């Protein structure tokens, strides 16, 4: 069962942390920090992929952080990833999805940071 964690002006997180941590608050914090690191890593890989015009850099990182993406179950994030992969060589289309992806990642990171407190 997914639990939406809603706070004013926060992006909801659809993750039941207890499912992954058995209610251990220290492990929950570790998991959150790992997820944040993974999201920052995928953002960096997208920047590098865009600069070098090599989609495979981004694809490899997406594959590497697949467990985080799966746990988050964020439809906007997943849609952005798929769109970037399919529109990578399409200049303007790609830029729109890169901006969407970056914004979504940043919102999720902020929500995760709030959840870790």
N, C-alpha and C positions, 0 to 999 in steps of 0.2 A: 504494500500500500504506500502510495506517495503522500507526503505531507507537504503542503504549501506553507512556507514560512513567510508570512506577510508582515511587513512593518511599513509605516508611512514612507513613501517615496523610495522604497527598496524594491529591487527586483525580487520576485518570489523565487525561492529555491524549492524544487520538487524532489526532495531527497529525504528519506527516513534514515537519519544518521544512526539511530539505534540498531537498525538492520545490519549495519556494517561494523558497529563498535560495541554491541551488547551493552550499551549504556555507559561505557567507560569514558568519562569526560576528558581524560588525558589523551586517550587514543583518538577521540573525536577531534581534538585540537590538532593532533598530528596529521590526521586525515585531511582536515581543512587546509592546513599549511601545504600539504602535498598537492592538493587540488589547485590551490592558488599558484604554486610553482609550475604546475603543468600548464595552466592557462597562460601564464606569462611566457613560458617556453614556446607554446604554439603561436603566440603573438609575434615573438621574436623570429620564429621560423618563417612566418608569413612575410615579414619585412624582408628577410634575407631572400626568400624565394622570389619576391617581387623585384628586388634589386638585381638579382642574378638571372631573372626570367627562367627559373627552374622550379616548376611546380612540385617536383619530387621531394624537395626539401620540406615543404609544407605537408605533403602526403605522408612522409615517413614520421614526422612528429605527430600528426593526427593518429597514425596507427599506434605509435608509442604510448599515447595518452588515452587510448580507447577506453580503458576502464573508468577513467575520470569522466569522459564524455557520456559513457553509459550510465554511470551513477547520477549524473546531473540531470539527464533526461530533459534538457532544455531544447525545445523544438526550434526556437529562433537560432540558437547557436548551431545546431545540426543542419538546419536549412542553409545558413550562411556558408558553412563548410562545403556542403554539396554544391552550392552555387559557385563558390570560388573555384572548386575543382573543374566544374563544367564551363565556366566563363573565363578561365585564367588567361587565355590569349586574346580575349575580347576587351580591349582597353577600358572604355567607359563603363561597360557592364561590370567588369571585374572591380573597378574602383568603388562602385556603389556597394558591392557585397563585402569588400575589404573594410569599408567604413562601418557597415552594419555589424560585421563580425567583431571588429575592434570595440565598438560601443557595447555590444552584448557581453563580451569578455570582461570589460571594465566594470560593468554593472554587476555581473556575477561575482567578480572578485570582491567588490565592495560589500555585497550581501554575505559572502563567505567570511570576510573579515569581521563583520558585525556578529555573525553567528558564533565566531570563535571566542567572543568575550563572555 
